[in-house]
Amino acid sequence: MRPLRTAVMVAGCLAALAACDETGRGAAGGDPAAMPAASDGAGLYAEYCAACHGAGGRGDGPLARAMSKPPKDLTLLALRHGDTFPTARVLNMVDGYARSDLDGPGMPEFGELLAGDLVPYDSGDGIATPTPRRMVAIVEYLRTIQQTR
């Protein structure tokens, strides 16, 4: 009985490894346990962010001109942080954790809108924290639109 249990556990581990891509983040393709890809975040970005930040993330969306404080150019996040994408900071801005209403109207909080199933996500501190899948997808998409020197 024990060799059978060990064989089943080994087979399960091998299957999990086979489902990973070369980055170690799960492969997309409908697997609810897989990490969201940047392509998953592109549609969410278009739905929640592009009206202010623009289709290309440069802060030039159709609503930007009407705002008293212009939206940030999201393509410069890494450049503004020493060529390192500030994952935790971006995640906190998206969910509203790093902001308050004391400064007046500004970027809306999307934490509740983007809530849902959770995935383990390392935002840069080495700890995989349960994070809403849709938030991870947007952050991963933003990582792909960064300008480089």
Buried (B, 14 or more C-beta within 10 A) or exposed (E): EEEEEEEEEEEEEEEEEEEEEEEEBBBBEEEEEBBBBBEBBBEBBEEBBBBBBBEEBBBBBEEBEEBEEEBBBBBBBBBEEEEEBBBBBBBBBBBBEEBEEEEEEEBEBBBEBBEEEEBEBEBEEEEEEEBBBBBBBBBBBBBEBBEEE
